[in-house]
Amino acid sequence: MKRRNFIKLIGVLSLGGAAAALWRNLFSFWLPRLNDHVAHTMTAVIDLMFPGDGLPGAAELGIHHRILAMTDFYPLMSTGITWLDGWAVRQGAADFLALGEAGRRGAIDAAFASNDGDARKFVTTFRFFGGLTYYNEPVIKTAFSYTGPPQPDGFADFQDPPNDKRR
């Protein structure tokens, strides 16, 4: 390939990326949005799942912002929040956010144990993505002494062949 053609190709590809970004920004009003109640409830759910316990919690690290940016999961978020709100209403509260911390934990536990596939999918999906994001934070990673596999040396007590004392 000639250098001139290569430069044209790179220019066209970068222009395509810029055009796509411009298109997204100009027409972002078509993107799905969450209402304030769903956003606040998702923040409470993520912070409840990853409170920190001596370390910064998920909300303090801004994990909820990354979770709320996952637009593909907006329908699941809305369905899950509706389920949590319904559970709270059955307990006598106005909605999930009106519950105390014990009530919120009860709602999350009930969603994990629920036979409703949407509720279980909601909590397991966001526990997965919340945990993945939370435990990849540098502040959280450095709090644990385990920083990776002990390779290439392996585990010291497993380097030798096994001793068979029956012989």
N, C-alpha and C positions, 0 to 999 in steps of 0.2 A: 504494500500500500504506500502510495506516495505521501510525503509529509504534508503536503497541501491538503489532500483528501482527509488525512487523519485530523488535522486541525479543524477542518469543516465539520467533521463528524463530532468532535468534542464540542464545538460551538453549538451545533444543533441539539445535542443531548443536554447541554447545560441550559439552553434556551427553553427546551421542553420542560425541564424541572422548574425553571423560573415561571414559565407560563402556568404550570399546574399549581404552584404556590399562589400566584396571583389570582387564579380562578377560585381556589379555595377561600382566599381572603375576601374576594369581592362577593362571593355568594355564600358566605358562612351563615347567613340568616336562614338558609335551608337546612343546616345541620340540626340534628335533634338536640334538644336542650332539656335539662332537668329543672323542675321547679325547686324553689327554695326549701320546701319541706323535705323532698327526697335528698337534696344535697346535704342538709343539716343532719338528717337521719343517717345517711351513709357515713358522714364524719363521725357520728357517735358510735356506729357499728364498728368501724375500723379502729377507732380509739379504744373501744371496749375489748376487741380481739387482741390488740397489741398495746397494753397500757404502759409497758416499759419496766415496771417493777425495779426501780433503782436506776434505770437507764432512761433516756428520753422516750416518751411515748410516741405512737404513730402520728397523732395530731401535732405534737410539738415538732416533729421532723417534717411535717408537710406531706406525709404519705397519702393522706386523703385527697390531696389535690391531684396526685398522679392517678389514683383510682378513679376519681371523678372525670378525668380526662379520657377514660376508655369509653368512647362513644358507642362502640359495638355492644357494650353491655348495658346500655341505658334501658332497654326493655326488661332485662333481668333485674336491674336495680329497682325499677318501678314495681315490678311484680313482687319482689322480695319485701320491699317497704310496705306495700299494701298488705302482705301477709302479716308482717310484724305489727302493723297498726291494728289489723283485725284481732290479733292475739291480745294486744294491749286493751282493746275495747272489751273483749270477753273477760278481762281481769278487772274491768271497771275504770280504766284510765281513758283519757281522750284519744291518745295515740302513743306510739312508742316513745317519743321524746318526753311525754308527761310521766313516764315511769321513773322510779328511782333506779339507782345502779343495780340493786338486787333484782328488780323487775325486768330490767333490760337484759341482764344475764340470763334470767329465766326464759325470756323470749328467744334469745339466741340459742339456748340449749333446747328449747322446744322445737325450733326450726331444724336443728341438727337431727333431732329424734323424730321429726314429722314424717308421716307417710305421704305428704304432699311433695311430689318431686320437685316442684318449682321452689319451694321454701328451702329444701335441702340443697338444691343446686345453687341457690343464691348464697347461702352461708359457706358452702364448701368452695365455691368459685372465689369468693372474696377473701376467704381465709388463705387460699392458695396465693392469690396475687398480692394480698397484703403482706403475707409472710415473706414471699419472694422479694418484694420491694423493701420491707422493713429490715430484714436480715442482710440485705446487700448494702445498706447504708454504712459508710465508713466508720461512723461513731459506734454503731452496734457491732460491726465486725471486730473492731479493735478491743472491744470489751471481753471477748472470748480468747482464751489462750490458744485454742486450736486454730491454726491459720491455714491448714491444708493437709493433704496426705503426707505421710512420712516417707514418700518415695524420693529417690530411688533406693534408699537403704532399707526400706521395709520396717517391720516391727522387729525389734532386737530379739525378743524371745521366740520368734518364728523363723529366724534365719537358718537355723540348723535343722537337719532332718528330724522327724519325730522319733522319740525314744520309745521303743516297744519293750516294756519291762516284762512282758509275758515270755520272752525267749529265755 
